[in-house]
Amino acid sequence: MQTFGSSLMIREVRKPKTIWLFTGVLAVFSVLTVIIAYPLDRRFCTESNNFWRPFMMVCITAVLYVITTIIVQRVAPKFYNRVSRLLPMAAFNNLVTGIALVCNAHFGTNLAGNVGLAVGSALSFGILTWLTAEGIERMDNPDMPEAFRGMPSTLLYVGLLALALMGFVSNFTLI
């Protein structure tokens, strides 16, 4: 179990209305990055040279961010005003959440499998962020000792949530 994007998740929890919008933007960036990177990976054989793959992914993400920002700003200015602060976070955090998983898979599956992995990681991020937001909302209890309010209770909750989700991993052992 890895903690990709946990600091971003805690940041997004503070504004629960944008969780699903951010998840959608993150999924779009992840899918577009995979669709562009998959043929390039096959063409330039970066699957055998792991040094160039992260560089390729960062370059693709940067170009996608610039192109997406320009297009959305010109085509849908109202939508751009709504997502302008989410675009840079989603673009460059797709490298952390979804693309890291795809790179670890070494593009071993077909394109559809990699797209599914990118969408699944973005949706998983959204679900975990939503669960964290719901839990933090319920932790606002006046009976809680002052020392546990805020970040300590958040970290305890996220840790317990991570332990609960480890139950879904079939090959997990404590020893």
C-alpha positions, -999 to +999 in steps of 0.1 A: +000+000+000+014+034-010+006+069+000+006+085-034-012+119-033-020+118+005-010+155+010-031+166-019-060+145-006-058+162+028-057+196+010-088+188-012-107+175+018-110+211+031-132+219+001-154+188-003-175+204-031-146+202-055-136+166-048-155+150-077-146+179-101-110+174-092-113+137-096-128+142-131-100+166-142-074+142-127-089+113-147-089+133-179-052+142-175-043+106-165-061+091-195-047+116-220-012+111-207-015+073-210-030+075-245-001+097-256+027+078-237+017+043-247+026+045-284+056+066-276+068+040-251+064+013-277+080+034-305+111+046-286+115+014-265+115+033-232+101+002-217+136-013-217+152+020-206+136+032-173+157+064-173+138+081-201+102+070-191+097+095-162+112+123-183+088+114-212+058+114-188+067+147-173+071+163-207+038+149-219+021+161-188+036+196-191+026+199-228-009+186-220-013+211-192-004+240-214-026+229-243-056+221-220-053+255-202-052+274-235-081+254-250-104+255-219-096+292-213-107+301-249-135+277-254-152+277-220-141+307-199-168+301-172-157+265-168-120+277-168-128+301-139-142+272-120-113+248-126-084+272-130-069+264-096-076+227-101-059+223-134-022+226-123-028+203-093-046+177-114-021+179-143+010+174-122-005+151-096-015+126-122+022+119-122+019+110-086-014+091-084-021+074-117+009+076-139+032+062-112+011+031-111+011+028-149+049+033-150+053+005-124+032-017-146+058-010-174+030-006-199+028-044-197-008-046-206-026-033-237-037+003-241-072-004-227-057-019-196-035+011-190-064+035-196-084+014-171-056+016-146-054+054-150-092+059-146-093+035-117-065+053-098-082+086-103-116+072-091-098+055-062-083+089-053-117+105-054-134+078-033-106+080-006-108+117-006-145+116-002-142+090+027-116+112+044-138+143+040-168+125+055-147+112+084-132+146+092-166+161+091-177+137+118-146+142+139-156+177+147-168+167+181-166+190+211-161+160+234-127+152+217-097+162+238-080+194+225-047+175+218-064+153+192-083+180+173-071+190+139-042+172+122-036+145+149-072+132+145-069+135+107-037+114+107-052+088+130-083+086+109-064+083+076-041+057+092-071+036+103-087+040+069-055+028+053-054-003+076-090-010+067-083-008+030-053-031+033-079-059+039-087-057+002-051-066-008-048-104-013-010-107-009-005-086+022+014-100+052+025-083+084+057-103+087 
